[in-house]
Amino acid sequence: MANGSSSDPLERYAALITERSKLVILGFLVATLVVGSAAGSVDSSLSLAQFQSDSPEQEKLDYIQANFDTGPTNQTTVQVVVRGDNVLTKASLLDTLRLQRALRANETVNRTLVDGQAVVGFANLVGTAAVHSDAEGPPTGTPSLDAQIAAIEGLNDSELQATIDSVLAGGAPPGGGPSASAFLPTNYQSGSGQAGARLLLVFQTAGPDVESDPSGELVAAQLAIEDIARQEVEPAEAFAFGVGILNEESGQATGDSFGLIGPVALLLVLAVLVFAYRDVLDVALGMLGIVLVLVWMAGFMGWVGIGFTQILIAVPFLLIGLSIDYALHVVMRYREAQTDDRSVREAMGVGLSEVVLAVAAATVTTMVGFLSNLASPIPPIRDFGLVAAAGIAAAFVVFGAFLPALKVELDGLLSRVRRWRRPAFGVDGGLVTRALGVGATAAKRAPVVVLVVALVLSAGGVYGAANTDTTFRQEDFLPRETPDWMASLPEPFAPGSYDLLANVEYLNANFLQFRDTARTEILIEGDVGTGETFDRLAAARDRAAAQNSTVVLSSGDLAVDDPLSFLDATAAENETVAAALDEADTDGDGRPERDVAAVLDTAYAAAPDRADDVLFREDGQYRAARMTVSVQGGVPPSTLAADARAIAAAFDGTALTVTATGQPVLTALVQDDLLVTLVETFLITLGVILLFLALLYRYRHGTATLGALTLVPVLVALSWILGTMYLLDINFTTETAIITSIAIGLGVDYSIHVAERFVLERRRADDVGTALDATVRGTGGALLGSAATTTAGFGVLVLALVPSLQRFGTVTAFTIVYAFLASVLVFPSVLVLWDRYRNRGAATPESTARESETPTD
């Protein structure tokens, strides 16, 4: 092998790495410069991933946005909540008006405000009503802030209460916009003059991708809005909520989490490496290799244009664990190959040739496990699979080529002054090794019993998986309040204080929401200018009223906009429309039964802006109608989707095409896609890996069966983790949906190393028991070190402030533990039974010693 003349491809590969070590190092460093040059271009803002998939409902929502007036484009809304004992007092209303003046005076805020009335709240409606009540003649336009302030200052308590009552009784403003009751809590008692909270809306210009990528200017403005609000409304409380604040605080909380988690994970990894290697150089090389793998990962992301999202945060932890796994196997096998008559280069050649197949096979199968996520209809999950696969390939290049070459050069220089350390795991026969031997001992005594127990536990896991829900809530990505112990940490480890989730929950529980995630849409296509359409609209409204998810304002009105509400509001303001509607209403139910198109034409002419919200007219024909239902925040999307479809079902039996859509419906579809992701990635991964391992083991060892059996501990571990998720009440979400690829990818890695070492030791040993013991001593320790570091790396995610990261860390840590346990406890029994089957009828020293015979072929 020293001359590279061996016919074995693994020995030739090892010879290439060890004999051309300087060239390998140089080539790798050049490649690292090329690949890593794009690392700096990766968007590291840690924005919230947008989970959606293509569907007919998405197409219908696009249709609504193209043909109806859904509000100004490139605009976003900030909700400012003022809370206190009573925010309907004169002092509180005046504070809010002065707050608006302060917002416009702030340059950071002002340059983002839309033209016209950019800030509106209940105080504006009261102030405007007060101004108009003092004016002679009909009201004209919106009075200035100064005029509103002066008018409210001139009201006594009884006049203020009368003005408030008249504003609430007036419904929607004549010029459109939210009704007065939309600015007060949904539980406000009419006429009480008491409210514990009030809403203020701030309208800002924004880019087209504001939901996923708000500009820095917008974020700064929204943070300034919140700061100013808290200053201006004292002693009352105030907070603001907008997409810029949402992304900024979520990203900051994730960054704060990793500011604490990173050092903890690093210390855990270092501790395991020091314990395993007991050699400073090997620890340093292992850490260098991890850094290089992460550089290649970041470079790949930069080249293909993938930015960091919360789900991609998990990839570095995954690569750190896998890198340590590769490093431990390469270094431990190299140390085992060291003898007095072998040079450093020869020992590395022997060790690398014995382990590189297992590392390469683990790389391919693990990559397949993650690349199977490309079948997912959810873009962030596809990105996760692609980036993970690229990082895994980089790990093989680093630890299967660069690290061995570098170690040959360094150990050659230091061989005279450096004493070799024996590994903590493995060949010393210590307590750890004896503990690892439990599986081998059980396999030698009762392998069938071990497999029966494993199957029973797996059956329970399968049952749990079948009863685990898929769910997705945007709130899962919001940071929770910082624990007291974490807040007391010294800088720079102490995270900030986060009340974002509490604020969102307060808004959801008390107010009508002004964001897409709080509205479902019913699109009605066809000839909608008929009496039957309006009868079905009334039935649909009745269904909406019967659902707990539909928002009911404090006025008692449903928060539903449709052609019926448009006709009612327009008729209330326009006598011509009222007369046309009365003429067409033949049965007195308030809906037109005849000449419906003519009535709609009259209303359209009176209020075209309002009509465009709910009607689509083309070539004089009414082609489509829209019903918008405001829903309670925090309700599961699956519930909202089911409610929307129930509303749409009011049109069943008509010639109309009716579709329930909107962001809650699309989110529910993503939940359904999660199950598709689980099933498809499982089947794809299992099929491809099964074929690969069967062919590989057939080629290398003449047995395709062993390749297939290598998947047994993987499937066992997967069933265990799915059952654990059920027991811990952890649903399948966008972050846990990838658990099948992680379980199969990492599990196959572990079982391949065990299988490869067993085949090697079985050729050397006279009996299966001796081979199992040698396998545990040689490989079990490295697996334990790898599992310990990877589990620790993911386990520390439970310290994160973001619930989605906490769940992901918990599930992945359990997955790694189960994959390791299945490999060292269950797989030995599989290997014993396979060995008995393969050697049935053959006389062995073991069988002779027992004086027993086995059946012939």
Beta strands, then each sheet from edge to edge (+ up, - down):
strand 1: 75-83
strand 2: 119-121
strand 3: 197-205
strand 4: 237-241
strand 5: 519-525
strand 6: 560-561
strand 7: 615-618
strand 8: 621-630
strand 9: 657-661
sheet 1: 2+ 3- 1+ 4-
sheet 2: 6+ 8- 5+ 9-
sheet 3: 6+ 8- 7+
end
